[in-house]
Amino acid sequence: MALSNNNSKRAALGTGVLVLAGLAGTPALAQDAQQIIRDRCLACHTESGTAEAPSFSRISEQRKTPEGWLMTINRMTHLRGLQLPVEEKRALVKYLADTQGLAPEEAAGYRYLLEQDTNTVENSINQGLAETCGRCHSEARFALQRRTEEEWKYLVNFHMGQFPTTEFHSLARDRQWYQIAHNDTAAELGKRFPLITQEWNNWQKAAKSDLMGRWRVTGFIPGKGEFDAWMSAAKTSEGHYAVSLEGQYSDGSALQGEGKATVYTGYEWRASLTIDGVKMRQVMAADKKGNTLEGRMFLAAEREIGGELNAVRDQGKAQLVAIQPAYLRAGQSAELTLIGQNLQGDIDLGEGVVVEKVLSRGADRITVIAKATGAEGLRSVAVGESAKASLVVYSELARVDVTPANAVTRNGGAGSAMAKVRANYRAVGYSAGADGKPGTEDDLRLGYMPASWSIKPADEVAAHDKDEQYAGSINAAGIFTPGDAGPNPERKMSANNVGRLTVVATVADGNTKVEGEGSMLVAVQDFVRRVLD
């Protein structure tokens, strides 16, 4: 397993999101961007091909995400002395991502990296790639690139030239690392992630949807809670939008924001907004028809603090986008909010679920008191004839999962130059399902549930060192804040405020309480984390 919260990924790709998000301005035409390459890059690269279809060495043999191209350009700036005005950088990233990006299917399995969901554990990495690449990178780092086999070999050589101690790392000293990486690994990468794919060919030919218009948005902001809103995207130029957001949180408080967005490769949405005075970033992917957007929104200053974000285009028809909460315990009355657009007609909450009272009703938001009877399972909810969604009816909460299951935070502050790296947790509830046994495939996912939060030592050593006292604390919203940086004279041998903790979520369900646990590692500051903007 490889935890995707690694230094190189966080520095390069993470910063890329912040730099690219919401950049407006007039996009360069293809010939303009090609001319920038000629003017700025041909001191080292060469050009071939024709005037209509030029090819640039070491550039045309690769495909990357917007963040990947920005990382490459930043590396050329910092390590190779490239002088590139910011407007030209924006134009190049846009052009390269549009013409040499990744198809939706190619990026789909690794979107957690683009969305900065840093506490994700990877389980699918090939053993050979883990031993040669995964010691420093997440799998998503190289899986979000496409190259010729020769270009993958060049990348191995670059690593040897730029990082000559690579051969002395763990899992490299006991073997002929360079020969394996150059011959075997590069061939495997060329096979798994080739430059030419059918998916990319198909996407280049596909019609791309303009993402301007009005969107019904649902999401979660740590410390504030779930929200629903209308998002308007007004086109300012090709691929660029002015964005506004207006809605409310689940507690009824207002939400408002505005900013800018850029769309790369025909579906990669990157936005920078200020919401209620706080700078936020959005990273989402549009479906092929351009009717939905899915991804994550997070704090601009702390990409670790964020939550899911979904948007559905307003097409003038009735749509039920979400139900908050999406579960209802049988035999109990509870408040449900139906979120959508053009919600007209009768409310049908499914078999055995009755509306006891309508608290409020509008065209895009309906709040009711409902009660369920009957067997647990999914209910089809409808408003009128076409607006449909699913509600889970359950008999008893059987288990609680804590997400993320594994997290890394880092102490900081206390006069140091590096801020603390926090984490935010949520609790996911499950019923036992048809077999009545929690922890099996039959478990029925209920969704996110409110919880009370606490921490405890992860093991006997952590208890002996009083990690729960020094390593940090968790608040009522599930946000963990690590301790201060630097030696602590109160600890044994003046140790840093590091530690291994278990994060505990306690969910009340009727007269019972169910607990779930997650793992927390509080580490020292990330001293090798580079800022590339």
KASULGI-V571161 format. One line per field, one symbol per residue. ss: DSSP state (A for helix, B for strand, O for the rest). phi: phi as a letter, one per 40 degrees, with the letter a starting at -180 (. if undefined). burial: # if it has 9 or more other C-alpha atoms within 8 Angstrom, else .. A space follows every 10 residues. Layout:
BEGIN
ss: ???
phi: ???
burial: ???
END
This chain:
BEGIN
ss: OBBOOOAAAA AAAAAAAAAA OOOOOOOOOA AAAAAAAAAA AOOOOOBBBO OOOBBBOOOO OBBBOAAAAA AAAAAAAAAA OOOOOAAAAA AAAAAAAAAO OOOAAAAAOO AAAAOOOOOO BBOOOOAAAA AAOOOOOOAA AAAOBBBOAA AAAAAAAAAA AAOAAAAAOO OOOOOOAAAA AAAAAAAAAA AAOBOOOAAA AAAAAOOOOO OOBBBBBBBB BOOOBBBBBB BBBBBBBOOB BBBBBBBBBO OOOBBBBBBB BBBBOOOBBB BBBBBOOBBB BBBBBBOOOO OBBBBBBBBO OOOOOBBBBB BBBOOOOOBB BBBBOOBBBB OOBBBBBBBB BOOOOOBBOO OOBBBBBBBB BOOOBBBBBB BBOOOOBBBB BBBOOOBBBB BBBBOOOOBB BBBOOBBBBB OBOOOOOOOO BOBBOBBBBB BOOOOOOOOO OOOBBBBBBO OBBBBBBOOA AAAAOOAAAA OBBBOOOOBB BBOBOOBOOO OAAAOBOOBB BBBBBBBBBO OBBBBBBBBB BBBOOOOOOO OOO
phi: .bcccbcccc cccccdcccc cgcchccccd cccccccccb bccbcbbagb ccbcbbdgbc cbbacdcccc ccccccccbb gcbadccccc ccccccccbb bbcdcccdcb cdcccgcccb ccbbcccccc cbbccbbccc dcccbbaccc cccdcccdcc ccbccdcbcd gbccacdccc cccccccccc ccbcccbccc dccccccbcc cchbbcbbaa bdgbhcabab bbbccbacgb acbbbaaacc cgccbaaaib bbbbfgaccb bbbbbfgbcb bbbbbccccg bbbbiabacc cacccaacab bbccbgbcab cabbccaacc gbcacbbcba afcbhccbch dgbbccacca abcbabbbbb abbgccicbc babgcbcbab bcbbcaccab bbbccbbbbb cagfgccbcc bcabbbbbcb ccgccgbcgb ccdbcchcbc acbabaccac cccccfcccb ciabcccgcc bccccgdbcc cdffccccib bbcbbbbcbg cbbbbbbbbb bcbccccbcb bbc
burial: .######### ########.# ####..##.. ..#..###.# ##..#.#... ...####..# ########## #.#####... .#.....### ########.# ####.##..# .######### ##..#...## ####..#### #.#######. ###..##### .....##... .##...#..# #######.## ..###...## #.#....#.. .######### ##..###### #####.#.## ########## ....###### #####.#### #####...## #######..# ########## .######### ####...### ########## ..#..##### ###...#.## ..###..#.. ..######## ##...##.## ####..#### #####.#### ########## ###......# ########## ###...##.. .###.####. ###.####.. .##..###.# ####...### #####..#.. #..####### #########. ..######## #####...#. .#.
END
